[in-house]
């Protein structure tokens, strides 16, 4: 006797399902979300889910109860670029030549980096975000004082932090 298990393999449909699931429910970890996807019939690993979440540009937002929630850009639950929720996790920024290092509260780096990239600063070549640190590579001729001024113009909430 053979038992066949049908697994959903379509990446496009999986991404759509992830968007739908994340929009409806809070997950503290990728493993919680992975369990839901496995129940729905997707045979994927945590690494694949991590890549999918990165592809969808999800970020984790700390909620008032201290737990985290995945949010998607351009959704009703997502953080808006000029919303102080994004920047409340900003701690400091320091420069070394054309590299800026931003320190954040744990789990805020991705959201803040996303907001900075969406602001489309012409001086920024790229960003790399970890859990509580963002590395920004600036054009080699960038004037740091002018960059800070532009940052404050775009994000007035940072006025007392820069």
DAFENHU-V132959 format. One record per residue. N is the residue number from 1. RES is the residue in one letter. SS is DSSP state (2 for helix, 1 for strand, 0 for the rest). PHI is phi in degrees with one decimal (999 if undefined). Layout:
N:RES:SS:PHI ; N:RES:SS:PHI
This chain:
1:X:0:999 ; 2:X:0:-107.6 ; 3:X:0:-113.9 ; 4:X:0:-105.7 ; 5:X:0:-111.5 ; 6:X:0:-90.4 ; 7:X:0:-114.5 ; 8:X:1:-75.8 ; 9:X:0:-117.3 ; 10:X:0:-73.8 ; 11:X:2:-63.7 ; 12:X:2:-59.4 ; 13:X:2:-67.2 ; 14:X:2:-61.4 ; 15:X:2:-62.5 ; 16:X:2:-61.1 ; 17:X:2:-65.1 ; 18:X:2:-61.8 ; 19:X:2:-59.8 ; 20:X:2:-65.4 ; 21:X:2:-66.7 ; 22:X:2:-64.0 ; 23:X:2:-69.4 ; 24:X:2:-99.7 ; 25:X:0:-139.4 ; 26:X:0:-87.7 ; 27:X:0:-130.2 ; 28:X:0:-80.6 ; 29:X:0:-146.8 ; 30:X:2:-64.6 ; 31:X:2:-62.8 ; 32:X:2:-63.9 ; 33:X:2:-66.7 ; 34:X:2:-59.3 ; 35:X:2:-59.3 ; 36:X:2:-64.8 ; 37:X:2:-66.2 ; 38:X:2:-63.7 ; 39:X:2:-63.0 ; 40:X:0:-74.5 ; 41:X:0:104.7 ; 42:X:1:-88.4 ; 43:X:0:-100.1 ; 44:X:0:-132.8 ; 45:X:0:-98.9 ; 46:X:2:-62.5 ; 47:X:2:-63.9 ; 48:X:2:-64.7 ; 49:X:2:-61.4 ; 50:X:2:-59.9 ; 51:X:2:-64.4 ; 52:X:2:-62.5 ; 53:X:2:-64.3 ; 54:X:2:-67.1 ; 55:X:2:-59.2 ; 56:X:0:-80.0 ; 57:X:0:59.6 ; 58:X:0:-74.2 ; 59:X:1:-138.8 ; 60:X:1:-103.7 ; 61:X:1:-114.5 ; 62:X:1:-78.0 ; 63:X:0:-91.6 ; 64:X:0:-60.5 ; 65:X:0:-81.1 ; 66:X:0:89.8 ; 67:X:0:-86.6 ; 68:X:1:-110.9 ; 69:X:1:-135.9 ; 70:X:1:-75.4 ; 71:X:1:-128.8 ; 72:X:0:-107.7 ; 73:X:0:-65.4 ; 74:X:0:63.0 ; 75:X:0:-107.7 ; 76:X:0:-63.0 ; 77:X:0:-91.5 ; 78:X:0:-77.4 ; 79:X:0:-82.0 ; 80:X:0:-83.3 ; 81:X:0:-56.7 ; 82:X:0:-90.7 ; 83:X:0:-76.0 ; 84:X:2:-65.2 ; 85:X:2:-58.0 ; 86:X:2:-64.8 ; 87:X:2:-90.2 ; 88:X:0:-65.7 ; 89:X:0:-89.5 ; 90:X:1:-71.9 ; 91:X:1:-107.5 ; 92:X:1:-160.5 ; 93:X:1:-136.9 ; 94:X:1:-134.1 ; 95:X:1:-122.0 ; 96:X:1:-138.5 ; 97:X:0:55.6 ; 98:X:0:-101.5 ; 99:X:1:-119.1 ; 100:X:1:-107.2 ; 101:X:1:-119.7 ; 102:X:1:-104.3 ; 103:X:1:-98.9 ; 104:X:1:-131.9 ; 105:X:0:-65.8 ; 106:X:0:-51.2 ; 107:X:0:79.8 ; 108:X:0:-98.6 ; 109:X:2:-58.7 ; 110:X:2:-62.9 ; 111:X:2:-65.2 ; 112:X:2:-68.1 ; 113:X:2:-61.1 ; 114:X:2:-61.5 ; 115:X:2:-61.6 ; 116:X:2:-65.3 ; 117:X:2:-66.8 ; 118:X:2:-66.9 ; 119:X:0:-73.1 ; 120:X:0:55.8 ; 121:X:0:-69.9 ; 122:X:0:-69.9 ; 123:X:0:-79.7 ; 124:X:1:-93.8 ; 125:X:1:-83.5 ; 126:X:1:178.1 ; 127:X:1:-130.2 ; 128:X:1:-132.6 ; 129:X:1:-119.5 ; 130:X:0:-106.5 ; 131:X:0:-82.4 ; 132:X:0:-135.1 ; 133:X:1:-141.8 ; 134:X:1:-124.1 ; 135:X:1:-105.1 ; 136:X:1:-116.8 ; 137:X:1:-97.7 ; 138:X:1:-100.3 ; 139:X:0:-55.6 ; 140:X:0:-64.8 ; 141:X:0:-96.7 ; 142:X:0:-66.7 ; 143:X:0:-84.8 ; 144:X:2:-61.2 ; 145:X:2:-62.6 ; 146:X:2:-67.2 ; 147:X:2:-63.6 ; 148:X:2:-59.2 ; 149:X:2:-62.1 ; 150:X:2:-64.3 ; 151:X:2:-62.1 ; 152:X:2:-69.0 ; 153:X:2:-62.3 ; 154:X:2:-76.7 ; 155:X:0:-128.7 ; 156:X:2:-58.0 ; 157:X:2:-62.2 ; 158:X:2:-89.0 ; 159:X:0:-49.1 ; 160:X:0:-90.8 ; 161:X:0:-109.2 ; 162:X:0:-108.4
